[in-house]
Amino acid sequence: MKNKRVVVGMSGGVDSAVAALLLKRQGFDVVGLFMKNWEDDDSEDGYCPAKQDFMDVLAVADKIGIEVEAVNFAKEYRERVFALFLREYQAGRTPNPDVLCNSEIKFKAFLDHAIALGADKIATGHYARVRERAGLFELLKAEDGSKDQSYFLHRLNQAQLSRTLFPLGEIYKREVRDIAREAGLPVHAKKDSTGICFIGERPFREFLSRYLPKQPGDMETPEGKVVGRHQGLAYHTIGQRQGLGIGGQGEPWFVAGKDMARNVLIVVQGHDHPALFREALVAADLSWVSGHAPHTDWVYAAKIRYRQADAPCCIRRVDGESCEIDFAQPQWAVTPGQSVVVYESEVCLGGGVIQ
């Protein structure tokens, strides 16, 4: 192991810090790599505190005795992730930039750069596991089910997975903080980052309006009754409750759909309104991390969003372009643009983008 070089993606947080520490303890030649993916973080807004994060990475690296390099992937991020992010919102869908960032930046641009540095493997602080079986590499859920991040990694391919280590896959988050504290890592109590870096803590609609112009239109019930006005379909997502500004009595209002042709937002009252449920979906832009498409008419489980319990399902049709998934129970707020990810027990098979 002393001759094996592992380049670890380090973000300045406790997870990637402990990932680097554990690999160092295992005898690998560890190099830290700090990725800067967004350029607008030097403004007074301070939404993406990359400078402080890099300082934290340097402090951790000094403590555990590894080298660190900083690399700027902002151009690649804008071209491969952010441009698609805007196109999807403009088309009325709700993309997941974390999924795309993993496949295009953290496990493509980062992997290429790491190999140029002489890396045998790369590693990150993601909560997931990799297992080799019969010549194929399987992406498995993490032991800590509450932190499992395989959902965000389902677009990796076999070549990427074969070069990747997930040192935190077998341990629980509480143990990670304990390890960091006992090792004296300066980030042991640092708060976990949430949300997308380029948006940060600012209101989402405010951020999006900088790039997508307002296009006001009506809010209607499924029966066609106008109950309010919206500032742009791009600013809303299926299942949204907050920020609709619809007054009146009764249960709260939710976004149930978008009529792009008429620029109309479809809204309903009540969390359990039938218009918010779907028994099936079609997914496209498929990516099977398992190396092959799943069988049709087998019972699998799927997630249509990250923080969701596995939902029993059956894949009725799958081809090179798209697949159709039927659920045993109707699913709430199935959202075009989000990812549906399919599992067989603890094994992540892959998925696609909900249409």
N, C-alpha and C positions, 0 to 999 in steps of 0.2 A: 504493500500500500504506500510505502514511502516514495515509490517512484511514480505513483498515480497522481496526476494533477487534477484538482477539481476547482473550477471557477464558480464561486457562489454569488448569485445575485443578491446584493445587500441594499435594503431600502432605508435603513436607519431605524427600523423597528425591532422589537424584541424577537420576533419569529426568525427572521433571516440572521440575526446575530447569533442565536442559539444554534441554528443550522450550521453556521460556520464553525462555531465552537465544537460541536459534536464531531464534525468531520476532522477537525484538527486533532481532537483527542483520539480518533480512530487511526491516526497516522498518515492521513492524506497530505499531500502538498497543496495547501489551500490558498487561493487567491480571491480576494473580494472584488466585485465589480459593481460600482454604483451607476445606475442608469438615470440620466436626466431625459425625460420624455416630453417636457413641456417648457416652452421658452418664456411664457408670460408670468413667471413667478417672481420676478424682481420688482414688480410694481408695489406701490404702497398698500395695495389690497392684501397682499401676502396670502393668497389662497393656496398656493403650492409652496410650502416652505422648504424648497430643495436645498438651500444653503445650510439650514439647520440640520436637515436630515443627513447631508454629506458630512457635516461636522460630527454627528453622532456615529456615523459609519467609521470615520477615522479614529474616534475614541475607542470604539469596540475593537477595531483591528489592532490598535496599539496594545490593548489589554490582552488579547489572545495571541498576539505575535504573528500576524499575517500581513501581506502586502495588499494594497488597495489601488485600483485604477478607477477613474471616472470616465464615462463615455457618454456622448450626447447623441441620443436617438430621436431628437425632437423632429427632425425632417422626416424620418421614416414613420414616426407616430402620426404626424399630420397627414401624410400621404396614404398610409395603410389603415389607420384607425379613425382619426377625427373626420376625414373627408367622408368616409362611409357613414359615420355617426350622423353627420348633418344631412346627407342624402336620405337616410332612412327616416329621420324625423320629418323631413320635407314631404316624404311620400306617405306620411300618416302612421308610420310604424314606430315602435319603441325598441331601439337596439340595445344590446348589452356590450358596451365597449370593453369591459373586463375580459370577456371571452375572446374578443378579437385581439386585444393587447397581448394575451398569453400566446396565441397562435402566431401572431405576426411580429411581435417585438421580443417578448421574454424568452420564447423558445425558437425564434428564427434569427432575428438580427443579433440577439444576445448570444445564441448558440454559435453562429458564424464567427462572431468576434472572439468568443472563448476558444474555439478551435484554433484560430489564428494565434492565440496566446499559448498554444500547446496543450490545451485541456484534453484530458481523457474523458471527463464527464463534466456536466454542469449540475448545479444544485440550487434550489430555492427554498424559501420558508413556507411553501404551501403545505397544507394538511391533506395529504394523499399518499398512496403507496404504488409501487411498481413491482410486478412479479413476472418473471420469465417462465413461460410454459410452452413446451413443444415448439420451440423456435420463435414464438411470438411473445410480445410484451403486453401485459395486461395492466390497465389503470384501475386501481382499487380504491374504494372509499378509505378514508382515514379511520384509525381506531377511535378517535374522538369524533363521534357522529355529529356533535353540535358544532364542530369546526370544519367538517369535511368540505373540501374545495374541489372535488373531482368534477363537479358541475361546470366550473370555469375552465377546466382543462380538457374537455371532451373533444376539442378540435385538434389536439396534438396528433401527429402521425407516428407510425412505428419507428421511423428513424430518429425522431425527436425523443420519443419515450425511451429508446434504447440507450440514449446518452445522458439520461436525467436521473438524479437522486433526490429523494424527498426525505431528509433526515428526521422530520417531525411526524412522519406518517404513523409511527407506532406509539406516540406518546400524547398525553393530554395537555391542553393549554395551561392548566394550573401547574403542571410539572415544568413546562417551558419557563414560566416566570420564576419558579423555584430554582431551576438550574441557572438562570441568568443572575438571580440575586446571590446565590451561593458562590458563583464565579466572579462576582463583583463587576458585572457588566453594567455600564452607566445607563443603559436603556431598560433595565429590568422592570421599572415601574412606568415606562412610557406608555401613554394611551395609544390604543390601536387606531390606525387611520381608518376613516370611513368615507364612503362615497368616491366619486371620480375626481382625481387630482385637479383636472383643469376647471372643474366646477367648484369644488371645495364647499365652503359653508354658505356661499351666497345663494339666494333664491334661484331655483332652476329656470323659471320663466324669464327672469332678468338676464341670465346668462344666454339663454337660447335666442332672445330677442336681439342680441348683438349680431347674430349671424343670419337669422331667419326673420324677415319682415312680418309684421302683424297682418293678419288677414281675417278681420272680424266676420262673424256669421252667427246664425241662430243656433240656439240649443232647443232641441225638440224631444218630445216623448216618442216612443215607437208608434203611437197613434197619430203623430203629426202635430201635436199641440206645442206651440212655441212658449217656452218657460224662461228664456233668458238669452243672453248674448255671450259669445266667446270671442277672444282676441286672435285666435289662430288654432287650427286643429293640431298643429305640431306641438302645442304647449300642453296637450292632454294625453292621457293614457287610459286604457281600458281598466276599469275597477277603481279609478281615481275618485276620491270623495272630497278632499280638501280643495279649496280655491275655486269652486264653481260659482259661488255668489248667488245661488238661487234661494230666495226667501220662501216664506209660506209655512204652513203647518205640516205635520206628519213626519214620516221617516226621512232620514237624510238621503240626498241625491248621489247617484254614482254614474260615471261614464260607462255606457254599455256598447257604444260603437261610434263609427265615423262614416259619414256619407261624403266621400271626397269630391264626388262630382258636383254636389250642391253646396259644399263647404258647410255642412251641418253636423253638429255634435249631438249624438243620440244619448239621452240621459233617462234614468229610471229612478224611482224611489224605492228604498229598501235594499239591504245587503243581499237578501235572498230572492230578489226578483228573477224570474225565469230567464230574462234576456241576458243575465250575467253568467249563465251556465252553458257549457258545451260538452257534448258527449264524445266528440271526435275532433281531430284537427289534421291539417295537411302541413307537412314540413318540407322545405326545400334547402338547397345549399348544404347537402348532407356531408357529414364527416364522421367516419367510423374509426375511432382510435383503436378498436380491437383488431383492425386490419381487414375486416370483412363485414358485409351487411348482416344484420340479424335475420333469423328465420321468420317467415310469416306464420301467423296463426299460433305462435307460442305465447305463453303468458310471461310478460316482462313487467317491469315497473318503470315509471317515468316521472320526471320532475318538469314542470313548465315554468318554474322559477326557483331561485336558489334556496330560499328558506321554506321549502315545502316538503311534507312527508311524501315518501314514495307512493305513487298512485298506480295500482294494478292496471295493466293495459295489454292490448294485443295489436300487433302490427299487421294490418290487413293487406297492405300493398307496399312494396319497396322496389324502386328501380334506381337507375343512376342519377335521376333528376330530383325525385321527391319520394315521400312515403306518407302513408295514411295510418294514423294511430287512433284506435278506439279505446275508450276508458270504461272500466267496470262501473264507475260512478261519475256523474257529470262533474266537470271541473270548473271552478269559479275564475272568471276574468282571464280567459285564455287570450293572450296578447300578441298580435302580429309583430314580428321583429325580435321578440324574445326567443330564447333557445329552449327547445324540448330535448331533454337528455335521457337516454334509455339505459336501464341497468338490468343485469341478470344477477340477482343476489347482491354481492359486494362488488361485482365487476362492472365498471362503466364501459358500455359498448360504443357510445358516441351519440350523435343526434343531429339536429338541424335547426333551421330558423323557421319559426311558426309563420305560416302564410295567412 
